[in-house]
Amino acid sequence: MIAPLITVVTPSCNQGQFIRATIESVLSQQYPHVEFIVMDGGSTDETASVVKDYASRLTFLSEKDNGQSHAINKGFRMAHGSILAWLNSDDLYLPGAFHAAAEAFCGNPAAGAVYGEGYLIDRAGNVTCRFPHTEPLNLWKLVHVSDYILQQTVYFRKEAVEQLGYLDEDLHYAMDWDILIRIGMKFPLVYLPKYMGCLREYPEAKSFAGGGARIREIHRMLRRHTGLRIPPGSIIYGLDTYHKIWCARTEQALGPRLKPVSKGLQRLIRLGVGLVVSHTLRAQGLSADGWASRLLHYMLPPGSGPLLVEGTVPPERVFRGQSLRMEANGRPLGKFSLPFGDFRLAVEIPQELQNQALHLKIEASRWVVPFRLALPADGRCLAFKLKDIRWAETYAAG
């Protein structure tokens, strides 16, 4: 493999306490072709003196900017690499990350971006846990529900970024989520089951300090991509933020003399929020264990040929005569009868939908709620097990 040039951009402002570790994680990759650009927003701390120690191995620009997205875009426009990435000045790359990303692009030349697994670390750089949300690509979930992709593990194909446009500079909290959605709607996003980066968590970090402004930005961004008045992700991220505010205000309003009442109300708030979030997380109709519900939503980036649908119908009598009614982008695709056991459907896609992103709706004729099968802890509506949905051929836009 000829190692492609990887350009890493690090936006920074007054992160001198962390930036040495960030720089070391880039320069210690043992990858032969790296361009490293540090875009500093005019730091007044020790950042410049730290970076000076690495002056021969990176490019350092210190000047006022219009925020993180603007700084990253400036670096991306300067970049010579065919692969782009950004690493915040308090985060880290893990050894071997660049080799893994380069190999993934060489093996998937149509990919718009690749991403992997990562860890959460504390202020001191100690690993606290695996980033708990990462999973193989689920485009519908990415567009509608959550940003489960750890930005510190993401690498972009430069051509894809140039074709779709750089980061949205009006976004300050959700710019990584936004560009991943835009790329995923046009190009394959490739998941790598390898640990590639670390996110540093501490109270002053931007994602923790964003509060209501962050939630309002996420809501605007998701509405633009989904066309929904209240996207599922707005509910989940909004409640995750605001329930903490409601609990704090409850405690403050009732004071220490009514502490038992306050605790009871806070438990009710958390219980109610948990129930709403749990229900919202099931909006797609697809569970982590592969079970599909009576109504399944699924999205695919552009491709061509027939659509291949693979899964399993369990042998229980309740699923006898199972069939799937499918539509794509509002166009009916037909009704398909399924046998017991494994199945593989080749579904013809109309010519006008070829080489377009697809939003699929799949409705099953038969389903069961598990508590009827003596499993009271499982209130899902289950219809069949899904293994995979994919185009027969990948389409590389542009």
C-alpha positions as CSV (number, residue, x, y, z in Angstrom):
1,M,0.0,0.0,0.0
2,I,1.3,3.5,-0.9
3,A,0.6,5.5,2.2
4,P,-1.5,8.5,1.3
5,L,-0.8,11.9,3.0
6,I,-2.9,12.5,6.1
7,T,-3.5,16.1,7.1
8,V,-4.5,16.7,10.8
9,V,-5.8,20.1,11.9
10,T,-5.8,20.9,15.6
11,P,-7.9,24.0,16.5
12,S,-6.7,25.5,19.8
13,C,-7.3,28.4,22.1
14,N,-5.8,28.5,25.6
15,Q,-5.4,24.8,25.9
16,G,-1.7,24.9,26.8
17,Q,-2.2,22.4,29.7
18,F,-3.3,19.7,27.2
19,I,-1.8,20.5,23.9
20,R,1.6,18.8,24.4
21,A,-0.1,15.4,24.8
22,T,-2.3,16.1,21.8
23,I,0.8,17.0,19.6
24,E,2.7,13.9,20.9
25,S,-0.2,11.6,20.0
26,V,-0.1,12.9,16.4
27,L,3.7,12.9,15.9
28,S,4.2,9.5,17.5
29,Q,2.0,7.7,15.0
30,Q,4.9,6.1,13.1
31,Y,3.1,6.8,9.9
32,P,5.3,8.1,7.0
33,H,3.2,10.9,5.5
34,V,1.6,13.3,7.9
35,E,0.9,17.0,7.6
36,F,0.1,18.6,10.9
37,I,-1.5,22.1,11.2
38,V,-2.2,23.8,14.5
39,M,-4.7,26.6,14.1
40,D,-4.5,28.8,17.2
41,G,-7.1,31.4,18.0
42,G,-4.7,33.8,19.7
43,S,-4.0,32.0,22.9
44,T,-2.6,34.0,25.8
45,D,-1.4,31.0,27.8
46,E,1.6,28.7,27.3
47,T,0.4,27.2,24.0
48,A,2.9,29.1,21.8
49,S,5.9,28.1,23.9
50,V,4.8,24.4,24.0
51,V,4.2,24.3,20.2
52,K,7.6,26.0,19.6
53,D,9.3,22.7,20.8
54,Y,7.8,21.0,17.7
55,A,8.2,23.9,15.2
56,S,10.1,21.8,12.6
57,R,7.4,19.1,12.6
58,L,4.2,21.1,12.2
59,T,2.7,24.4,11.0
60,F,1.5,26.8,13.6
61,L,-0.8,29.7,12.9
62,S,-2.0,32.0,15.7
63,E,-4.6,34.5,14.8
64,K,-8.1,35.5,15.6
65,D,-10.8,33.3,14.1
66,N,-14.6,33.1,14.2
67,G,-14.8,29.9,16.2
68,Q,-13.7,26.3,16.1
69,S,-15.5,25.5,12.8
70,H,-13.9,28.4,11.1
71,A,-10.4,27.5,12.4
72,I,-10.8,23.9,11.2
73,N,-12.0,25.0,7.8
74,K,-9.0,27.3,7.4
75,G,-6.8,24.3,8.1
76,F,-8.6,22.0,5.8
77,R,-8.3,24.5,2.9
78,M,-4.6,24.7,3.5
79,A,-4.3,20.9,3.6
80,H,-2.3,18.9,1.0
81,G,-3.4,15.5,2.2
82,S,-6.0,13.3,0.5
83,I,-7.2,12.3,3.9
84,L,-8.3,15.0,6.4
85,A,-8.9,14.8,10.2
86,W,-9.2,17.2,13.1
87,L,-8.1,16.6,16.6
88,N,-9.1,19.1,19.4
89,S,-6.3,20.4,21.5
90,D,-7.4,18.4,24.6
91,D,-7.9,15.0,22.9
92,L,-5.7,12.2,21.8
93,Y,-5.0,9.8,19.0
94,L,-4.2,6.2,19.8
95,P,-1.1,4.3,18.3
96,G,-1.8,2.9,14.9
97,A,-4.8,5.2,14.1
98,F,-3.3,6.6,10.9
99,H,-2.3,3.2,9.5
100,A,-5.9,1.9,10.2
101,A,-7.5,4.9,8.5
102,A,-5.2,4.8,5.5
103,E,-5.8,1.0,5.0
104,A,-9.6,1.5,5.3
105,F,-9.6,4.1,2.5
106,C,-7.4,2.0,0.3
107,G,-9.8,-0.9,0.8
108,N,-12.9,1.2,0.4
109,P,-12.0,3.8,-2.3
110,A,-15.7,5.1,-2.5
111,A,-15.8,5.9,1.3
112,G,-16.5,9.5,2.3
113,A,-15.2,8.9,5.8
114,V,-14.1,6.2,8.2
115,Y,-14.4,6.0,11.9
116,G,-13.6,3.6,14.7
117,E,-13.8,2.9,18.4
118,G,-12.4,5.1,21.2
119,Y,-12.1,5.8,24.9
120,L,-13.1,8.5,27.3
121,I,-10.3,9.9,29.4
122,D,-10.3,12.2,32.4
123,R,-8.5,15.5,32.9
124,A,-5.2,13.7,33.7
125,G,-5.4,11.5,30.7
126,N,-6.5,8.3,32.4
127,V,-8.9,6.1,30.5
128,T,-12.3,5.9,32.3
129,C,-14.2,3.7,29.8
130,R,-14.9,2.8,26.2
131,F,-16.9,5.5,24.4
132,P,-20.2,3.7,25.0
133,H,-22.2,4.8,21.9
134,T,-20.1,3.7,18.9
135,E,-21.6,1.1,16.6
136,P,-21.4,0.0,13.0
137,L,-23.1,2.4,10.6
138,N,-26.8,3.0,11.0
139,L,-27.6,5.9,8.8
140,W,-31.2,6.4,9.9
141,K,-30.1,6.6,13.5
142,L,-27.3,9.0,12.6
143,V,-29.6,11.3,10.8
144,H,-32.6,11.1,13.2
145,V,-31.4,10.1,16.7
146,S,-27.9,10.4,17.9
147,D,-24.3,11.2,17.0
148,Y,-22.8,7.8,18.1
149,I,-19.6,8.4,16.1
150,L,-16.6,9.6,18.2
151,Q,-15.2,12.5,16.3
152,Q,-11.6,11.7,17.5
153,T,-11.7,8.6,15.4
154,V,-13.0,10.1,12.2
155,Y,-11.0,10.6,8.9
156,F,-12.5,12.2,5.8
157,R,-11.7,11.8,2.1
158,K,-10.8,15.3,1.0
159,E,-12.7,15.0,-2.3
160,A,-15.9,14.2,-0.4
161,V,-15.4,17.2,1.9
162,E,-14.7,19.5,-1.0
163,Q,-17.7,18.2,-3.0
164,L,-20.2,18.6,-0.1
165,G,-18.8,21.7,1.5
166,Y,-16.7,22.2,4.6
167,L,-17.9,22.5,8.2
168,D,-20.9,24.7,8.7
169,E,-19.4,27.7,10.5
170,D,-22.7,28.6,12.0
171,L,-22.5,25.5,14.1
172,H,-20.4,25.5,17.3
173,Y,-21.4,22.2,19.0
174,A,-22.8,19.9,16.3
175,M,-20.6,20.6,13.3
176,D,-19.0,17.1,13.4
177,W,-22.5,15.5,13.5
178,D,-23.7,17.7,10.6
179,I,-20.8,16.9,8.3
180,L,-21.1,13.2,9.0
181,I,-24.8,13.3,8.1
182,R,-24.0,15.1,4.9
183,I,-21.3,12.7,3.9
184,G,-23.4,9.7,4.9
185,M,-26.2,10.8,2.6
186,K,-23.8,10.8,-0.3
187,F,-21.0,8.4,0.4
188,P,-20.3,5.2,2.3
189,L,-19.3,5.7,6.0
190,V,-17.0,2.8,7.0
191,Y,-16.8,1.6,10.6
192,L,-13.5,0.1,11.8
193,P,-13.6,-2.1,15.0
194,K,-10.3,-0.6,16.1
195,Y,-9.5,1.8,19.0
196,M,-8.3,5.0,17.4
197,G,-8.8,8.0,19.6
198,C,-9.7,9.5,23.0
199,L,-12.1,12.2,24.1
200,R,-11.1,14.1,27.2
201,E,-14.0,14.7,29.6
202,Y,-13.9,17.5,32.2
203,P,-16.5,20.2,33.4
204,E,-15.1,23.0,31.3
205,A,-15.1,21.0,28.0
206,K,-17.4,22.6,25.4
207,S,-19.8,19.7,25.1
208,F,-20.4,19.8,28.8
209,A,-20.7,23.6,29.1
210,G,-23.0,24.1,26.1
211,G,-26.3,23.8,28.0
212,G,-29.4,25.1,26.3
213,A,-27.5,26.7,23.4
214,R,-26.1,23.4,22.4
215,I,-29.5,21.7,22.5
216,R,-31.1,24.5,20.4
217,E,-28.3,24.1,17.8
218,I,-28.7,20.4,17.7
219,H,-32.5,20.8,17.2
220,R,-32.0,23.3,14.3
221,M,-29.5,21.0,12.6
222,L,-31.7,17.9,12.9
223,R,-34.8,19.7,11.7
224,R,-32.8,20.7,8.6
225,H,-31.7,17.2,7.8
226,T,-34.9,15.3,8.7
227,G,-37.7,17.7,7.8
228,L,-39.3,16.8,11.1
229,R,-40.7,19.4,13.5
230,I,-39.5,17.4,16.5
231,P,-36.8,14.9,15.5
232,P,-36.2,12.0,17.9
233,G,-32.7,13.3,18.6
234,S,-34.1,16.6,19.8
235,I,-36.1,14.8,22.4
236,I,-33.2,12.6,23.6
237,Y,-30.6,15.3,23.8
238,G,-33.0,17.9,25.1
239,L,-34.3,15.8,27.9
240,D,-30.8,14.7,28.8
241,T,-29.8,18.3,29.4
242,Y,-33.0,19.8,30.7
243,H,-33.9,17.1,33.2
244,K,-30.8,18.0,35.1
245,I,-31.8,21.6,35.1
246,W,-35.3,20.7,36.3
247,C,-33.9,18.6,39.2
248,A,-31.6,21.3,40.3
249,R,-34.4,23.9,40.2
250,T,-36.6,21.5,42.2
251,E,-34.0,21.1,44.8
252,Q,-33.4,24.8,45.0
253,A,-37.1,25.7,45.2
254,L,-38.0,23.3,48.0
255,G,-34.9,23.8,50.1
256,P,-33.4,21.6,52.8
257,R,-36.5,21.5,54.9
258,L,-38.5,19.7,52.2
259,K,-35.6,17.5,51.1
260,P,-37.6,14.2,51.1
261,V,-40.3,15.9,48.9
262,S,-37.5,17.3,46.6
263,K,-35.9,13.8,46.2
264,G,-39.2,12.2,45.4
265,L,-40.0,14.8,42.7
266,Q,-36.6,14.4,41.2
267,R,-37.0,10.6,41.1
268,L,-40.3,11.2,39.2
269,I,-38.6,13.6,36.8
270,R,-35.9,11.0,36.1
271,L,-38.4,8.2,35.7
272,G,-40.6,10.2,33.3
273,V,-37.6,11.3,31.3
274,G,-36.3,7.7,31.2
275,L,-39.6,6.4,29.9
276,V,-39.8,9.0,27.1
277,V,-36.2,8.5,26.1
278,S,-36.6,4.7,26.0
279,H,-39.7,5.0,23.8
280,T,-38.0,7.5,21.5
281,L,-34.9,5.3,21.1
282,R,-37.3,2.6,19.6
283,A,-38.5,5.0,16.9
284,Q,-36.5,3.3,14.2
285,G,-38.0,-0.1,14.9
286,L,-34.6,-1.8,15.1
287,S,-33.0,-3.1,18.3
288,A,-29.3,-3.6,19.0
289,D,-29.8,-7.4,18.9
290,G,-31.1,-7.2,15.3
291,W,-34.8,-7.6,16.0
292,A,-37.0,-5.5,13.7
293,S,-40.3,-4.2,14.8
294,R,-43.6,-4.1,12.9
295,L,-42.5,-0.9,11.2
296,L,-38.8,-0.5,10.4
297,H,-37.1,2.7,9.1
298,Y,-33.8,2.3,7.4
299,M,-31.5,4.6,5.3
300,L,-28.8,3.9,2.7
301,P,-26.4,6.2,0.9
302,P,-26.6,6.2,-2.9
303,G,-26.0,2.9,-4.7
304,S,-27.2,1.0,-7.7
305,G,-28.7,-2.3,-8.8
306,P,-31.2,-4.2,-6.7
307,L,-31.5,-3.9,-2.9
308,L,-30.4,-6.9,-0.9
309,V,-32.3,-7.6,2.3
310,E,-31.1,-10.5,4.5
311,G,-32.6,-11.7,7.8
312,T,-34.3,-14.5,9.7
313,V,-37.9,-15.4,10.5
314,P,-38.0,-17.4,13.7
315,P,-39.9,-20.8,13.5
316,E,-42.6,-19.9,16.0
317,R,-46.2,-20.3,14.7
318,V,-47.0,-16.7,15.3
319,F,-44.6,-15.8,12.4
320,R,-46.1,-18.2,9.9
321,G,-47.0,-16.4,6.7
322,Q,-44.8,-13.4,7.4
323,S,-44.5,-10.9,4.7
324,L,-42.8,-7.5,4.2
325,R,-44.3,-4.5,2.5
326,M,-41.6,-2.1,1.4
327,E,-41.3,1.4,0.1
328,A,-38.4,3.7,-0.7
329,N,-38.6,7.5,-0.7
330,G,-42.4,7.1,-0.7
331,R,-42.4,4.8,-3.7
332,P,-43.9,1.3,-3.2
333,L,-41.5,-1.5,-3.9
334,G,-43.8,-4.4,-3.4
335,K,-44.9,-7.1,-0.9
336,F,-42.6,-10.0,-0.2
337,S,-43.5,-13.3,1.5
338,L,-40.9,-14.8,3.8
339,P,-40.3,-18.5,4.7
340,F,-39.2,-19.6,8.2
341,G,-35.5,-19.4,8.7
342,D,-32.9,-17.4,6.8
343,F,-34.1,-15.3,3.9
344,R,-32.4,-13.1,1.2
345,L,-34.5,-10.8,-0.9
346,A,-33.3,-9.0,-4.1
347,V,-35.7,-6.0,-4.4
348,E,-35.7,-4.1,-7.7
349,I,-35.3,-0.4,-7.2
350,P,-36.9,2.0,-9.8
351,Q,-34.5,3.7,-12.2
352,E,-35.4,7.1,-10.8
353,L,-34.2,6.1,-7.4
354,Q,-30.9,4.6,-8.6
355,N,-27.8,6.4,-7.3
356,Q,-29.9,8.2,-4.7
357,A,-29.9,8.0,-0.9
358,L,-32.8,5.8,0.1
359,H,-35.2,6.1,3.1
360,L,-36.9,2.8,3.4
361,K,-40.1,1.9,5.3
362,I,-40.6,-1.9,5.9
363,E,-43.8,-3.0,7.4
364,A,-44.2,-6.6,8.6
365,S,-47.5,-8.4,8.4
366,R,-46.9,-10.4,11.6
367,W,-45.3,-9.6,15.0
368,V,-45.4,-10.4,18.6
369,V,-44.8,-8.6,21.9
370,P,-42.5,-10.8,23.9
371,F,-44.4,-10.6,27.2
372,R,-47.0,-12.7,25.5
373,L,-44.3,-15.3,25.3
374,A,-43.7,-15.2,29.0
375,L,-40.9,-12.5,28.8
376,P,-42.4,-9.7,30.7
377,A,-39.3,-7.6,30.8
378,D,-39.3,-7.1,27.0
379,G,-42.0,-4.8,25.8
380,R,-40.8,-4.6,22.2
381,C,-42.8,-5.4,19.2
382,L,-40.9,-8.1,17.3
383,A,-41.4,-9.1,13.7
384,F,-38.1,-10.6,12.3
385,K,-34.4,-10.5,12.7
386,L,-32.5,-8.3,10.3
387,K,-29.0,-9.2,9.2
388,D,-28.3,-6.6,6.5
389,I,-29.7,-4.2,4.0
390,R,-27.5,-3.0,1.2
391,W,-27.2,-2.0,-2.4
392,A,-25.9,-4.7,-4.8
393,E,-23.4,-2.1,-6.0
394,T,-21.9,0.9,-4.3
395,Y,-22.2,4.3,-6.0
396,A,-19.3,6.8,-5.7
397,A,-20.8,10.2,-6.1
398,G,-18.7,12.6,-8.2
